[in-house]
């Protein structure tokens, strides 16, 4: 009986201690995606031979080895990005290392009976100003194959409620210097670059 009481007291103390420690962790930090802004030199390019695979929205899967010339780490409270100036790392390109145009032009749509307003789907009879109104996210048809235009790979991606826009990626060659904002770890060993510019 005495052992049971001590066990329950131990569990109670542990819960209190853990609860107190948990206050030091901000909930918002648990959902932060770490990223970094970099300037780098292209050392090596590995171009994917299959430019337009079936059912692949972001082909080809080009890669490169780059040398970090400058780095600014953002949103990384738990130090998940381990990069320094002078590091030579392998990176993947979400939208290829070849000339490409990334166009945000896939508009969202709602299920029948709902209306698209300000990036959300509302029931037709609902009041958008009523905080109790149940809303849902629009549906985006992202399974659109890449197209080609004047030597550029065209990537079509959702607008997510923003105006239609496009970014032009000039393509890379060895020795070029690039600037890329918000590179991020795709996995423990892989860094992903979405958009970049040659500097």
N, C-alpha and C positions, 0 to 999 in steps of 0.2 A: 504493500500500500504506500509506504514511504517512498519507494522507488518510483511509483506512478506519479506521485505528487511532484517529485523532483523533475521527472520527465516533462510533465505539463508546464512547470515553471520555466524549464529550459526552452521549450518551444515558444512560450509566450515572450520571453526575453529576446529570442532570435527574431520573432516577428516584429517586435518593437524596434530593434536595432535596424533591421532591413527597411522598415517603413521610414525611419529617420534618414537613412542613407539615400533612399529613393528620391527624397525631396531635392537632393543636390543635382539630380539628373533632370534636365529640362526635357519635357515630352517632345517638344519640337525638334530637339537635336537627334532623337531616335530616327526621324524621317528625313534628315538632311542628306542629300546626295553629295559626297565630296567631289570637288573638281579643282582644276588649276588652269591658269592662263600661262601659256608658254611662248617663248621664241626659241627656235631650234634650227639646226642645219640638217638637211637630208643627206644621209650617208649611203643608204642602200634602198632600192625599191624592189618589191616582189609583187608583180602584177598577176592577178588571177586570170587564167586562160579562158575560163568560162564566163563570158561577159553577161549573158542574160539567161540564167538557169530558170527552168519552170518553177513557179510558186516561190520565187525569191524576189522580194520587194527591194532589197538593197544590194543587189549584185552589180558589179563584181566585188569580191572580197579582197581588196588590195591591202598590202602591208608595207611597212618601211622600217628601217632603222634610222633613228634620229639622235642627234647630240643636243642636249639641253643647253641653250645659251643664256636663258633668263627664265625665271619661274616665279609665279605668285600663286600661292595655294589659297583656295577659298573653301568655306563650309566644311572644314575637316576637324571637328573637335576631338576625334578619337585617333588622329594621325594614321589614317588609312592610306594616304598617298605618301610614298617614300621615294621622293625624287629630289635631286639637287643639281645645281649648275655643273656641267661637265659630264653628267651621266649619259651613257649611250643606251637607248632603250628601243625595243621593238613596239610598234604601234599598229593598230588596225584603223582603216578609214571606213566610216559608216557609208559615205557617199563616194567611194573610189578615190584613187590618187590621179585619175585621168581627168581631162576637161569634162566638167559636169555642170548642170544647172539644177539646183534644188528649188522646186517650185511648190509653195504652199497653196494648193488650189483645189484640194479635195474638200468640198463642203459637207457638213454634217446634215443628217436628216433625222426625223423623229418617227416613232411608230404611229400608225393610223390612229387618229383621235387626239394626238398631241400637236402642239405648235412650237416651233423653234423661236425663242426670244432670248437675245443677249447670251448666246452660247449654251442655253439649257432648254430642255423640252418640258413644256407646261401643258396640262390638260386644257382643252379649248375653253372650258367654262371657268377656269381658275383665275384668281386675281394674283398677278406676279408680285404684288406688294404685300400679300398675306404670307407671313413667315411660316404658317402651318401648311402651305401648299406643297404637295409632294412633287418634286421635280426629278428629272433623270438626265443623264448625259446623252448627247446626240450620238448617232451611229455613223461611223466613217467607213466607207468602202476602201480599205487600204490595200486590197489585193489587186492593185493595178500594175501591170508590167511596166518596166522602164521602157522609154522610147528613145529615139536618137534623132538629133536635129543639128545639122551643120557641124558634125564632128563632136558634139556634146552628148553625153549621156543625160537624159532627162529623168529626174526623180520627182514623182508626184507624191506629196505628203499632205496630211490633214491641216486645215487652217486652225482648228481648235478655237474657233470664235474670233480669230484675228483676221485682219484684211488679207486678201490674196497678195503674196509677195514672192520674190525669188532671189536666190543667192547664186552668184556665178563663181565656180571653182576653176581656176585656170589650168589645173594639172601640174604635176610635179616632175622635177628631174633632179638627179644627184648633184649636190653642191648648193642647191637653192636654200635660202633661209625663209622660214615660214613663221607666221604668228597664228596661234590657235587659242581661242577662248573656250573655257569650260570643257577641257578634256577630262575624262573620268575613267575610273577603273571599271572595265566590263566584267572582270573577274579578278581573282587574286593575282594572276600573272599577266593580265592583258589590259592595255590602255587603249581607249577608243577616242579617235578624233572625228568630230562631225564636220564642222566648217573651219576653213583656214583661209589665210591670205598670204601671198608671196610678198616678202618685204625686201 
